[in-house]
Amino acid sequence: MAEAVGALAGSELVRINVRDAAHGYHVQKLLAGRVPPERVALHQFPTNDAWCRDHGAIFVTRSAADGEQLVALDFEYNAWGGKYPPYDLDNAIPKRMAEALGIPVQHVPMVLEGGSIEVNGKGALLTTEQCLLNENRNPALDKATIEARLKRYFGVEQVIWLGDGIVGDDTDGHIDDLTRFVAEDQVVTVMEQNPQDPNYAALQENRERLASVRLMDGRPLRVIELPMPAPVFRGTERLPASYANFYVGNRVVLLPTFDCPADEEAAAILARCFPGRKIVSLDCREVVVGLGTFHCLTQQVPVTPE
């Protein structure tokens, strides 16, 4: 994590949530000599877990009288369908993030995690049926109502549905382990080459769905295939290792790797997708034990025009 912060801090302020003053001091020692202190801001917000992407605010920009305004969306959070109580501290984090940034917050009456959606910034949103239609999230909302709310709060015109996620993903199929936009009309999507692997069929079906997608202006969605890493286990538990869980910074892309031959191939593919950014590959075998990696641990804050 210290290496990740070091890679990001050269081109963006990195905000880190810590448990308390002692934890903050520990983090500062880890970063000493690696990151200029002015490039990091520490916040002492009590949480139940570390996955800021899912329980934190999701930031959007909206037109205002004096230009664009940054707004923090505060969705309901129930720890991926009530799997890991308690989660009351996590559910309070969006407001704390908004207060720290000095921006307005809008509560949204719907359970939604940030890792369950992916947008292209031009009116399209990707998600999965396994997650958003799961009865453990919003049992009173049907697919049409969920689509309507996604369009309303994110300002999108098109919702693209994939099917199931990867084995070991306790989030019920988050899109950030599957398919990510790398341009407004282009995605990378993970593919399993071994027909005997439990992920093979679901990823094949998702690939077929992507092949049929047309954007609102009629353009086909261009699809680039990313490999899946060799299976990563903790004991007998299959972990959700995926190269799709990368984080896009201002000048770098943090790529989780897993000490397997496909690491270099994944880095080369993303380098072609992000020619203006450096691909920073970091071994995440210890991180993914927590069932997520860089995208799950982060939440970007858009910069609004001055």
N, C-alpha and C positions, 0 to 999 in steps of 0.2 A: 504494500500500500504506500509506503514511503517512496518507492521508485515511481509509482503512478503519479503521486503528487508532484514529485520532481519533474516529471515529463510535462505535466500540465501547466505548472506554475510559470513557465517561460512566456506563456501567451494568454493566461487568464488567471484571475483571482480564484483561489481554491478555498471554499468554505468547508470546514470540517466540524461535524457535531461530536462533542465529547461528553462523557458522563458527568464529570465534575472537575474541579480544579486540579486534583492529582492526576487524573487521566489527561487533562490538557497539558500538564507539565511533561508527562511521559511522551506525548505526541510531539511536543516541541523538541525534546531531546532527540527523537528519531529523525526529525527533519533538519536538525542543526547541521550546518555545513553543506546541506543538500539543496535547501530551498531558502531564498531570502525571506526573512520574517514578514516583510510587507506584502508578500504574495500569498499569504495564508491568513484566513480569519477563522478563529475558533468560536464555536457557539456551545453553550452548556444547556442543551435541551434534553430533559430526561425522556428516554424511549424504552420500549420493550424489545426492540430488535434493530438491526442495522440497515435494513433494505429501504433506503431513502426513495428510490425510484417508485416503490409501490405505496408506501404510506405517506410520502411527502406531497407537497403542493405540486400541481402541474401548471406551468406558467403559459399564459397566452397573451398576445398583444391585441388591443382593441382600439379602434379609432375614437379619438376624443377631440374636443373643440380645439385644443392646443397641440394636436399631433397624436401619435400613438401612445397608448397607456399600457403599462404592464400590469396584469392582473393574476393573482394566485387563485386557482380553482381548488376548492376544498371538497373532494369527494368523500363519501363514507368509506371506511376501511374496516374490514372484519377478519384480518389475518388469513386471507385466502380461503374464505368459506368457513371461518371459525376453527381452523386447524390448531392454532397456537395461542390460546388465551394465557394471560390477559393481553389486550392490545389497546387499552384506553389511552395510554401515553402516546403510542404511535398515531392514533386517530386524531390527536390534538396537534400534531406537528405542523400541518399546513398553515395554521394560524400563526404559529411561532415563526415559521419561515417568512411569512408575509410581513410580520411585525419587524423582523430583523432587516428586511429590505425596504421598509417604509412604503409598502404598496397595498392597495385594497385587496381584500379576499372575498370570494364569492362561494358560498356553500352550495353544493350540488346534491340533491336528495337521491343519491344512487351510489351503490358500491362499485368502485372502480379502482384498479391499481394501474400505476403509470406504465408498468411493463407489459400491460395487456393491450396497449395501442401503439401504433406506429403511423406517423403522418409524413406526407411529402411536402407540406407547406404550400401546396397548390390545390387544396380541396379534396384530397383523397386520404382515407384512413384505413389501415389494415388492422384486423383483429382475428380472433378465433372463436368458433362456436363452442368449443370445449370449455372455454373460460367464461365468456360473457353470457352465454345461455345456460350456464350451470345453475341449478336450483339453489346452490349454496351462496349465491351472490344476491340476485334480485328476483326472488321467486314470483313476485307479483307483476313483473314486467315481461311482456312478450318481445319477440325480436323486433317488431315494427316500432314499439315504444323505445326500446334501447337505441335503435338506429336514429330515431328522431332526437333523442337527447344528445347523442354523440354529435349530430349535425348542429344542434343548437349551441352547445357549449364550446365546441371546438371550431365552429365556423366552417365545417367541411360540407361538401355536397355529395360525396360518394363514400360508402362504407363497403370495403372488400372483405369478405368472410373466408377464412381458411378453416380447416377442420380441427384435427387434434395436434397436440404438442408432442414433445419428446419424452421418452421414458425417464423417470427420476425427477421430473419437474413437478414439485409439489404445489405449483401455482395453478394447476389445471390448464396447462397449455398456453403460457404467455408467448406472445408474438415475438418478444425480443430474444428468444432462443431459436427462432425459426426463420423469419423473413424481415429484412430491413431495407428501407429506401436508401439508395446511394445517389439518386438524382430524382427529379420530379416524375420521370417516367421509367425509372429503372430500380430494380431491387436485386439484392443478393438473397439466396435462399439455401438453407442447408439440405444436403442430400446424402443418404446412406447408400454405399455401393454394394454392401453385403446383403443379399436377399434373405439371409437367415437372421439378420439382426432385427430385434423387435421394433426398431424405428423405421425400417424400410418401407412398409406399406403406407404408413401415415404420411411420410415425407413425399412419397410418390404421388399420393392423392393431392397433397397441397401443391405440388409442382404442376399437376394437371389443371388445377383451379387457376393458378397464376397464368397459365398459357392462354386461358380463355378471357382474361380480363381486358377490357377496353376502358380507357380513362374517359372522363366526361367529354373531352374534345374529340373522341374517336380513336386516339392513338392506342396501339397495343402496349401493354406493359412489357418492357424489356426485362428479361430474367437472366441473371448470372448465377451459376451454381457454385456454392461453397461446399467443401468436403465436411464430413463429420469427423471429429477426432476419434482415435481408438477409444473404446469404452473405458471409462474411469470408474473405479469402484472404491467404496469404503467398506471393507469386509465383503459382505455379499450384496450390499446396496449399490445399485447403479446410480451414479451421479449425473446431473444434467449438464454435462460438459458440451459447450457449443461455441463455435467461432462467431456466431451471430450476435453474441452478447458483448459486442465491442462498444466503446464510447467514443463519440466524435467530438474532439475539442476544436479550438480555433485553428491550431496548426498541427495537431497530432491526432492520431487515432490509437486509443489503447486497445490492444488485441489480447484477449486471454489465450494462452497456449497451454499445452498439456503434455509436453515432452514426448511427442510422437511424430512420425514422419510427415503427417499432414500439416503440421504447424507452418512449415515454410511455404507450402502451397497456398494456405489460407492468407498468409501475409502478402504473398505476391499478388493474389487476386485483389485484395483490398488496396494495395498500392496502386493498381491500375484504376481502381474506382475513385481513389482520392489522390490525384496527382499533386495537389498543392499541400498535402499534409504528410508528415512522417509517420510511418507505422511503427508503434512501439509495442513489441511483443514481450509479454511478461508471463512467467510460469504461474498458472493459477490452480495447480493441483491442490494446494492447501486452502485456497479461497473457496473453491467449488464444493468443498466439504460442507459449507454452509448452504449449499443448493443455489448458488448464484455467483456471478462474477462482476465485471466492471459496470456494465449497463445497469444492473440491479442495484449497485451501490451508489449510483450517482443520479443527479437531476440537474440538467442544464438550466441556466437562467438567461433568457434571450436579452440581447442588448437592443434597446429602443433608440431610434434616431434622436439626436439632440434637438 
